[in-house]
Amino acid sequence: MLAISGVEAACVETIRFEPPEDWSAVDNAVTGIERFDWVVLTSPRAAAVLGERLRRLGGKTKLSKFAAVGPKTAAGLRKVGLEASFVPDRYLTSRLGETLPLGRGKRVLLFRADIGDKALVETLEERGFEVSEVAAYRTVHEGGEVDDAVEEADLVAFASPSEVRGFGSRLGPEKMEKVTGRATAVCIGPVTASAARSAGFGSVVSVGLHTIDALAEKIAELATHD
């Protein structure tokens, strides 16, 4: 999409995903998944991991319902033969926590990355849910030098708070200060935007529809605006 719009883009790898160092917590949750009223997933990767462990362990899912933070995660569930019964009207973890239906039951399995936002757990518990949280995968910051041309970027796109932190880690304080003083951070949602501000970006834009496609559209709009 960016190339079609004539936007010159460079990719900086900031994070990578690794399996859990110990699968026992994941596998205990998967083999007993029917005891949960809701299984909540906040990324397509979590959906893929869940599907793989269910195939490996033979877990039964007929009594559980699945909630996805957005359409990409719901599509990830469909790829592994599961269907999301609930997707919030706005694709935010905060909105998912605020609107997950209580009528289904209170026992929730939160299946996501190891560094997920704790506010989701707090919101669910405040509403009366009993939350069991399991790290489906680990998020690791990438290392290595970054091309000096990154310092000349006008826009920097972030799809998660961990990407903001990983970007700062790769650039180091001196380069990061130059980028944050020059560039606009274009963020997929308000939590990511908050992380960008905390990292020093003075100009931050958050997209209205919190998807990768909407993020790309906003970048193209800003980059081609006269």
RODO-2510 file (C-alpha; in nm, 4 decimals, decimal comma):
residues 226
     n   res          X          Y          Z
     1     m     0,0000     0,0000     0,0000
     2     l     0,2786     0,2457     0,0867
     3     a     0,4717     0,1675    -0,2313
     4     i     0,1584     0,2200    -0,4408
     5     s     0,1122     0,5592    -0,2727
     6     g     0,4669     0,6588    -0,3637
     7     v     0,5867     0,6589    -0,0032
     8     e     0,9533     0,5768     0,0467
     9     a     0,9643     0,3390     0,3429
    10     a     1,2362     0,1592     0,5356
    11     c     1,1790    -0,1267     0,7786
    12     v     1,3568    -0,1404     1,1135
    13     e     1,3158    -0,4720     1,2934
    14     t     1,2525    -0,3838     1,6572
    15     i     1,1122    -0,7028     1,8095
    16     r     1,0905    -1,0733     1,7416
    17     f     0,8721    -1,3414     1,8914
    18     e     1,0042    -1,6506     2,0650
    19     p     0,8304    -1,9539     2,2177
    20     p     0,7904    -1,9689     2,5957
    21     e     1,0974    -2,1020     2,7735
    22     d     0,8651    -2,3464     2,9497
    23     w     0,5463    -2,4739     2,7827
    24     s     0,3930    -2,6169     3,1009
    25     a     0,1670    -2,3201     3,1850
    26     v     0,0428    -2,2970     2,8267
    27     d    -0,0208    -2,6694     2,7992
    28     n    -0,1971    -2,6896     3,1351
    29     a    -0,4333    -2,4144     3,0206
    30     v    -0,4903    -2,5726     2,6790
    31     t    -0,5638    -2,9212     2,8112
    32     g    -0,8139    -2,7731     3,0567
    33     i    -0,9520    -2,5088     2,8227
    34     e    -1,3137    -2,6221     2,8636
    35     r    -1,3193    -2,4979     3,2217
    36     f    -1,3023    -2,1382     3,0950
    37     d    -1,6134    -1,9490     2,9888
    38     w    -1,4112    -1,7146     2,7695
    39     v    -1,0744    -1,7524     2,5981
    40     v    -0,9505    -1,4014     2,5159
    41     l    -0,6851    -1,3447     2,2485
    42     t    -0,5204    -1,0141     2,1604
    43     s    -0,3124    -1,1047     1,8528
    44     p    -0,3131    -1,3356     1,5496
    45     r     0,0094    -1,4906     1,6797
    46     a    -0,1642    -1,5941     2,0016
    47     a    -0,4379    -1,7551     1,7903
    48     a    -0,1786    -1,9475     1,5890
    49     v    -0,0046    -2,0712     1,9041
    50     l    -0,3359    -2,1790     2,0551
    51     g    -0,4263    -2,3730     1,7427
    52     e    -0,0896    -2,5465     1,7326
    53     r    -0,1039    -2,6518     2,0986
    54     l    -0,4639    -2,7717     2,0626
    55     r    -0,3595    -2,9931     1,7703
    56     r    -0,0601    -3,1238     1,9618
    57     l    -0,2444    -3,1892     2,2869
    58     g    -0,5925    -3,2734     2,1639
    59     g    -0,7694    -3,0111     2,3745
    60     k    -1,1493    -2,9891     2,3467
    61     t    -1,3093    -2,6498     2,2933
    62     k    -1,6846    -2,7131     2,2692
    63     l    -1,7647    -2,5485     2,6048
    64     s    -1,5458    -2,2406     2,5608
    65     k    -1,6156    -1,9214     2,3716
    66     f    -1,3451    -1,7135     2,2085
    67     a    -1,3045    -1,3350     2,2137
    68     a    -1,0703    -1,1548     1,9725
    69     v    -0,9459    -0,7978     2,0044
    70     g    -1,0034    -0,7280     1,6341
    71     p    -1,0679    -0,8744     1,2878
    72     k    -0,7075    -0,9891     1,2281
    73     t    -0,7124    -1,1925     1,5482
    74     a    -1,0571    -1,3279     1,4611
    75     a    -0,9201    -1,4307     1,1204
    76     g    -0,6277    -1,5992     1,2980
    77     l    -0,8758    -1,8036     1,4991
    78     r    -1,0611    -1,9095     1,1849
    79     k    -0,7340    -2,0300     1,0335
    80     v    -0,7025    -2,2822     1,3171
    81     g    -1,0661    -2,3885     1,3004
    82     l    -1,2043    -2,1692     1,5803
    83     e    -1,4594    -1,8905     1,5669
    84     a    -1,4621    -1,5671     1,7662
    85     s    -1,7937    -1,5224     1,9456
    86     f    -1,7071    -1,1665     2,0437
    87     v    -1,5092    -0,8820     1,8862
    88     p    -1,5408    -0,5336     2,0453
    89     d    -1,6815    -0,2440     1,8471
    90     r    -1,3433    -0,0703     1,8677
    91     y    -1,0342    -0,2855     1,8235
    92     l    -0,8635    -0,2000     2,1515
    93     t    -0,7719    -0,4178     2,4482
    94     s    -0,9292    -0,1539     2,6728
    95     r    -1,2585    -0,1803     2,4853
    96     l    -1,2399    -0,5585     2,4938
    97     g    -1,2076    -0,5449     2,8724
    98     e    -1,4930    -0,2974     2,9054
    99     t    -1,7427    -0,4848     2,6882
   100     l    -1,6716    -0,8586     2,7163
   101     p    -2,0161    -1,0054     2,7974
   102     l    -2,0609    -1,1175     3,1573
   103     g    -2,3643    -1,3296     3,0825
   104     r    -2,1566    -1,6101     2,9342
   105     g    -1,9658    -1,6638     3,2602
   106     k    -1,6816    -1,5209     3,4656
   107     r    -1,3891    -1,7580     3,4083
   108     v    -1,1488    -1,6046     3,1556
   109     l    -0,8302    -1,7413     3,0032
   110     l    -0,6215    -1,4520     2,8698
   111     f    -0,3920    -1,6007     2,6052
   112     r    -0,1388    -1,3454     2,4785
   113     a     0,2213    -1,2179     2,4775
   114     d     0,4326    -1,2108     2,7905
   115     i     0,4363    -0,8295     2,8015
   116     g     0,0655    -0,7604     2,7511
   117     d    -0,0911    -0,4496     2,9022
   118     k    -0,1903    -0,5223     3,2633
   119     a    -0,4797    -0,2769     3,2373
   120     l    -0,6844    -0,5423     3,0544
   121     v    -0,6586    -0,7793     3,3498
   122     e    -0,7469    -0,5003     3,5925
   123     t    -1,0535    -0,3980     3,3922
   124     l    -1,1825    -0,7540     3,3664
   125     e    -1,1289    -0,8196     3,7370
   126     e    -1,3023    -0,4933     3,8306
   127     r    -1,6033    -0,6155     3,6335
   128     g    -1,6081    -0,9441     3,8262
   129     f    -1,4249    -1,1776     3,5906
   130     e    -1,1826    -1,4394     3,7244
   131     v    -0,8773    -1,4054     3,5007
   132     s    -0,6063    -1,6642     3,4373
   133     e    -0,3269    -1,5181     3,2255
   134     v    -0,0924    -1,7323     3,0151
   135     a     0,2032    -1,6124     2,8041
   136     a     0,1640    -1,7793     2,4645
   137     y     0,4933    -1,6338     2,3383
   138     r     0,7776    -1,4039     2,4387
   139     t     0,8574    -1,0637     2,2877
   140     v     1,2318    -1,0005     2,2482
   141     h     1,3926    -0,6730     2,1401
   142     e     1,6169    -0,6929     1,8356
   143     g     1,9763    -0,5713     1,8524
   144     g     2,2270    -0,4333     1,6041
   145     e     2,3070    -0,1043     1,4376
   146     v     2,0470     0,0952     1,2453
   147     d     2,1172     0,2823     0,9216
   148     d     2,1893     0,6516     0,9794
   149     a     1,9224     0,7368     0,7197
   150     v     1,6577     0,6532     0,9805
   151     e     1,7451     0,9825     1,1488
   152     e     1,6008     1,1637     0,8450
   153     a     1,2597     0,9969     0,8642
   154     d     0,9560     1,2248     0,8666
   155     l     0,7168     0,9563     0,9919
   156     v     0,7762     0,6532     1,2142
   157     a     0,4989     0,3928     1,2355
   158     f     0,4368     0,1784     1,5424
   159     a     0,1885    -0,1073     1,5779
   160     s     0,2470    -0,1732     1,9488
   161     p     0,4098    -0,0203     2,2584
   162     s     0,6777    -0,2912     2,2481
   163     e     0,7783    -0,1699     1,9014
   164     v     0,8287     0,1802     2,0423
   165     r     1,0536     0,0433     2,3163
   166     g     1,2396    -0,1801     2,0721
   167     f     1,2949     0,1099     1,8334
   168     g     1,4474     0,3201     2,1100
   169     s     1,6635     0,0300     2,2210
   170     r     1,8025    -0,0212     1,8712
   171     l     1,8708     0,3455     1,8024
   172     g     2,0214     0,4367     2,1364
   173     p     1,9654     0,7669     2,3220
   174     e     2,1488     1,0008     2,0804
   175     k     1,9823     0,8835     1,7580
   176     m     1,6489     0,8436     1,9312
   177     e     1,6572     1,2065     2,0439
   178     k     1,7189     1,3196     1,6851
   179     v     1,4323     1,1087     1,5510
   180     t     1,1811     1,2078     1,8192
   181     g     1,2649     1,5738     1,7677
   182     r     1,2114     1,5523     1,3931
   183     a     0,9583     1,2816     1,3088
   184     t     0,5908     1,2232     1,3734
   185     a     0,5032     0,8917     1,5372
   186     v     0,2036     0,7305     1,3650
   187     c     0,0496     0,4824     1,6083
   188     i    -0,2083     0,2077     1,5797
   189     g    -0,3910     0,3081     1,8987
   190     p    -0,3890     0,5195     2,2134
   191     v    -0,1724     0,2866     2,4238
   192     t     0,0954     0,2841     2,1541
   193     a     0,0605     0,6616     2,1190
   194     s     0,1158     0,7008     2,4924
   195     a     0,4329     0,4906     2,4665
   196     a     0,5558     0,7105     2,1804
   197     r     0,5034     1,0259     2,3849
   198     s     0,6865     0,8679     2,6780
   199     a     0,9731     0,7861     2,4410
   200     g     1,0064     1,1557     2,3546
   201     f     0,8035     1,2048     2,0362
   202     g     0,6569     1,5545     2,0380
   203     s     0,4317     1,4880     1,7384
   204     v     0,2093     1,1791     1,7689
   205     v    -0,0867     1,0685     1,5560
   206     s    -0,3175     0,7801     1,6479
   207     v    -0,5387     0,6199     1,3813
   208     g    -0,9142     0,6012     1,4308
   209     l    -0,9649     0,2390     1,3226
   210     h    -0,7047     0,0366     1,5068
   211     t    -0,5825    -0,1976     1,2325
   212     i    -0,2624    -0,2372     1,0294
   213     d    -0,4494    -0,1395     0,7122
   214     a    -0,5743     0,1814     0,8755
   215     l    -0,2215     0,2532     0,9989
   216     a    -0,0833     0,2184     0,6462
   217     e    -0,3579     0,4418     0,5081
   218     k    -0,2803     0,7108     0,7649
   219     i     0,0920     0,6964     0,6813
   220     a     0,0139     0,7356     0,3104
   221     e    -0,2210     1,0256     0,3855
   222     l     0,0340     1,2094     0,5972
   223     a     0,3247     1,1382     0,3623
   224     t     0,1453     1,2671     0,0528
   225     h    -0,0235     1,5660     0,2179
   226     d     0,0901     1,8937     0,0712
***
